[in-house]
Amino acid sequence: MTNPSPLSSSSQLAGPSQSAGSGTRAPSHAGVLRAAGKMAALLPPTPLLPLELPSGEMIWCKAESLQPVGAFKIRGAWHRLSDMTAEERARGVVAVSSGNHAQGVAWSAARLGIAATIVMPSNAPRVKLDATRAMGAEIVLYDRARESRDAIAAGLIAQSGAILVHAYGDPWVIEGQGSAGIELAAQMELAAQMAGRAGGAPSRIVCPCGGGGLAAGLAIAVPGAQVVPVEPEHWDDVTRSLASGTIEGVARDAPATACDALQTPATFPINFAVLRAHGMAGVVVTEAETRAAQRLAFDRLHLVIEPGGAVALAAVMTGKVPADGRTAVILSGGNVDRAAFARVIAGDD
């Protein structure tokens, strides 16, 4: 199953004056650097925290859960929306999201004076729905099992002329997510200098993977590091796609997962091209392994991490991805309902 991409793979680099809605370029390292500069002017870097695993290995955890919207998605949304022309901003934006991209778009749109409509599943975590509404975005709910979110978004765009801000299949979004890698590399280099060690840059970056926007952005940002995308069981379309060499979709009867942030039907060609070019291979973790990672992050780092944000840590904890002292893990989000998180921490599984 291959999803058509609305984006071209041209290598043209866009500057601030180029139309963000044109879709006429591929993500680039220069674009990632520009996105990182924007983020540095907007927000402080998220913390990079050392963590000793139960097995004794030391890893580095980048706490993207501490972003203002509780997830890394603010990066791609800000880079995308802040590059729009005045005419494009006046048209408004439409996004599709289970909650984290929704909040990134809503947060950015509110600060830039852009009307935002977000198509969200009716069973999205309440904390994500409420936060998106609180930021001023209009929400259109849909039934995951019976309705097509993309069709709904297309209908809204046809009616209003708004611009689609895709959660992962967009060069600006990919570059924005890659800004986390620029921060991470600088933080690890500084940590190495403070400890009197050489070669502090990450050798491996392990990250959660839905559509592949974060993995692609990190690979472009830190080309010297191995990037490992991690997915929840049954939602491992990127892992299977990388193994087969062609884009494969999630099975229609895939069971629900607690990792709502990673429930994407298939990656896009623009993402897949980057993942393949960097020789990536995906890793899959179970729901139980993900819950154990959430507990470890809470116990050792005192962080609240949502299931989808904890899968990369789960992969390293279980030894599915090795740790070598310069392995970094992205804790990508912390937007989880209180009751659900309380059950995980209590070990009620």
N, C-alpha and C positions, 0 to 999 in steps of 0.2 A: 504494500500500500504506500503510495507516494503522494504527498500533499503538494500541489503546485505552489510555487512561491511567487508573490507579486513583485519581487525585487530582482533587479538585475545584478549580475556579478561583475559589473564594470569596476575597474580599479581607481576611478577618479576619486580624489580626496575632496570632501566637502569642507568648506569653511563656514563661518557663522552666517554669511550672506546667502549661501546656497539653500534652495528650497528643501526643507526637511521632508516634504511630502513627495519629492520627485523620485526617490528610490532608484537613483542612477549610479550607485557606487557600492563597492564592497567595504567591509570594515577594515581598518588599517591600524598599524602601530602608531602612526602620527595622530590618527583620530582618537586612539585610546589616551595618548598623552594630552591631547587637548581636553578630553573629558575629565582626566585626572586634575588638570589645572582648574577646570570649572568647580570640581568637587572641593578642591583645596580652598578655593575662595568662598565656598558656601558653607561647608561643615568641617569640623575637626575629624581626623582619621579615627576609624573605629579601633578599639584596642586589639593588640596582638598579645595573647596570653600563653605562657608556657604551661604545658600539661604533661605530667608523668602518668603514663598509662598503667593499668594494673600489672601489665607484663614487665614494666620497668623502663620501656622506651620513652623518650621525651619527644613531644611534638609541639607545634605552634598552632594556636587556634585564633583565627580572626573572627571577632565577635560582631558580625554584621547584624546580629539580632538587636544591637544597641543603636541602630540608626533611628532617626526620628519617627519613621513609619514601621520600625521593628523588623526591617528586612533590607537586603541589598538592592532591591528593586528601585529604590529611590534614585540610584545612580543612572540607570538607563533612561528612566523617565525624564529626569532633569536634563540630561544631554539632548534627548530628542526634542522635548518641548521648548527648551531655551534656544534651540537653533531655528525654530519656526519663524517665518516672516510675519509681519503685522497682519497681512491678508489671511495667512493660514491660521493665526491665533484667533482671528475674528470668526472663523468657521467653526471652531471648537474641535474637540477630539472625542473619539470613541475607542474604548479598550475592552478587551475580554480578559477576565481574570477570576481566580478563586479567592483572591483577596490581597496578596502582597503587591503584585503589579498594580492592582486597583488603587491601593493606598499611595504607591509611588506616583502614579499619574495624578490622583486627586490632590496630593500635597503640592506637586509641581504646578499643576493647573491653577490652584488657588493663589499661589504666589506670583504667577505670571498673568493673572486675569483672564484665564481661558476657561470656557465652559467645558465640562467633562461629563460624559455619560459612560458608565461602566456596566457591561453585561456580566452578571455574576450568577453562579448556581444557587438555587434556592436553599440547598443544604450546605452552603459555605459556613465555616465557623462564625458564630454570632459576633465574636470579637472583631472579625475582619469586616463584616457587613456594617456594623455600627461605626467602626472607625472611618470607613470610606464615606459613609453618609455625613459624619461629623465634619469632614473636610470640605463638604459642599458639593460633592459629585452627585449626579443623578444615577440611581441604580435601576437597571432593568433585570429582573430575575428570570431564570429559565430552569427547566427540568433537565438535569444531566442525562437521564435515561431516555427521554422522548424528544428532546428538542436539540437543534444544532445552534450552538452559540455563535458560530461563524456566520450562519445564515441570518440570525437576528441582528448581529452587528452590521452585516452588509445592508440589511433593510434600513437600519437607522442612518447609515451613511448615505444611502440613496435618497432618503427623505430630506436630510439636513445639509448635505455637502460637507460634513465633518471629516476629519482626517483620522484614519486608523493608526493607533499607536500599538503595534503588535508587541506581545510580551517577550518574544525572543527572535522572531524572524525579521529583524530590522537592523541595518548597519549601525545606526545611532545607539540603539539599545545594547547591541553587542559591545560596542566601544565603551559605553557608559559602565556596563558591568565589569569590563576589563580594568577600569580604574581601581577596583579593589586589589588587583594584582600589582599595580604600580605602588600603591601604599604598602602592601604586604612585603614586597621585595625591599623597599627602603627601610621598613621597620626591622626586618630580619638582619639586614646589613648592619644597622645601628646596634642591634642586640649583640651581634658578634663582636663588634668593636668594643662595646662596653665590657664584654667578657674576655677580651683579649684573644679572640679566635679569628682565624682567617676564613674567608669563603662563606659568609653568612647567608647569601641569597638562597632561596628555596630550591632544592633539587627536585621536589615533587609537591604538587598542590592537588589536594583531594577535595572535590566539591560536589554538592548535591546537583542533580541534573533532572530537569523537566524537559524543556524543549531544546536545551543546549546553549542558550544565550550566555550564561555565566561561564561554562566550560570554554566556549569559543573565545570569549573576551579575555579570559585568563591566559589562554594559549598565545594570543596575539600580544598581550601585555608582557608576558614573561616567557619568551621563546626558549630560554635555556632550561626551563623546568618541565618535567613530565606532568601533564595534567590528567587526572583520573576522574571521570564522571561517575557518579554513584546514583543508582536508582532503586526504588522499592520493588519488591517482588511483584510480578504480574504487570508492572508498569515499566518494563525494561526495554522499551522499543528502541532507545538509542543504543543500548548495549548490543541488542540483536542486529541493529542496522550496521553498526561498526564491524560486527563479525561477518556479516554477509556482503557488505559493500554496497548495499542498496537500502534506501529508506523503507523501513517497515513500521507499521502502525501497531497500536495497542489492540489486543483482541477485543471484539465487541462485548464479549461476556466477561471481561476482566473484573474481578471482585473489587469492591471498594477498598481503599487504603486510608489509613490515618494520615498519610502524607498527602493531604489535599493540594498542597502547593506544587506537587510534582505530577499531577494527573493531566498530562498533556497527551493528545491523541497520537501525535507524530512530530518529529523534528521537521525543519524546513531545509531546502537545499542550501540556502545561504549559511546556515549553521553547520550542516553536515559537511560541506566543503572544507570548512576550517578544521573540524574535528578529524576528518580523514587526513588532511594535509599534515597534521601534527601527529599522526600515527596513534591516535587514542584507542584504548580498549576500555569498555565499561565494566563496572562491578555492580552486583545486585546484593541487597541485604534484605533480611526478613523484618517483619513487624516487631518481633520480639527483640531482635538485635537493635532496632531503632529505639525501642523503649529503654533498653539498657544504656544506650548512648545518652539519651535525655537525662537519665538518672545520674550518669557520671558527670555530665556538664553541670548539673545542679549541685552535686555533692562536692566536686573538686574546684569548679570555677564560679559557683554561685550564680549561674546563668539559667534563665528560662529559655529553652530552645523548643520550638515546635517540631513535630515528627519529621516533616520534610527538611527542616534545617539541620537535623541530627544524623542524616544517613551517611554523610562523609565520615563523621566521627565513628559511626558504627562499623564502617568498612575497615578502618584502621584498628579499632579495638579488637575486632575478630581476627585480625591477621590477614584478611583478604587483600589488603594493601599494606605492604611493609613500611615501617618507619625507620629512617636512617639518621635521625638527629636534625635533619634539615627538611623534614616533611611538614608541610603546612596543611591545615584543615580549615575549610570555610564553614563556619556556623552561620548559615545563611538567613535564618529568620527565627523570631520568637513570638509570633502571633498565634497563641493557642488559648482556647477557652479554659477558664480557671478549673472548672470541674474535671475536664478531660486531663489536664496536667496534674491535678491532685491525684487522680487515679493512677497515673503513670508513676509518680513519685512514691506513692504508697505501695507500689508493686502489685497492684490488683490486676495482674494479667495471667 
